[in-house]
Amino acid sequence: MITKLGLATIWVLDQESAKAFFTEKLGLEVRDDMTLGDGGMRWITLGTKDQPDLSLALMVPGPPTMDPDSAEQMKALIAKGVLGAGAFNTDDCQGDYEALSARGVEFVQAPEKRPYGVEAVFRDDSGCWYSLTQPFEQLDETQPWNECLS
């Protein structure tokens, strides 16, 4: 029986650049960074310190995970910036938006109220977009910016 998700793939154009983005700008930690097998496939996994049972694998499209034609199509979609790769939860969307912006993270949407909480949207260095979400149950009503979201 399936009990939980343990690994999710993030498709990137350059593993080294993506590793720097996710660790230096977003603050994730490296779990694995190794070469597998004779083909030289690089295996990089990252995660948050508070969620040790879920890792994100940074993968460049191509063999052995997909054929060359599909890999080129996937790379084009990544570069075009049309792929959404997931949502990161936060307990302070506005504060993280400001801190990450100062580190050079490109936001395509500032924090806004949504039916599920407050959300900002950013891109990684390959072009994939992510939600940065503060669920309503984690909102601090004493924060002055919440008044403008009501």
Secondary structure as UniProt FT lines:
FT   STRAND          7..11
FT   HELIX           15..20
FT   HELIX           21..25
FT   STRAND          29..36
FT   TURN            37..40
FT   STRAND          41..47
FT   TURN            49..50
FT   TURN            52..53
FT   STRAND          55..59
FT   TURN            63..65
FT   HELIX           68..80
FT   STRAND          84..89
FT   HELIX           93..102
FT   TURN            103..104
FT   STRAND          106..114
FT   TURN            115..116
FT   STRAND          117..123
FT   TURN            125..126
FT   STRAND          129..135
FT   HELIX           136..138
FT   TURN            141..142
FT   HELIX           144..149
//
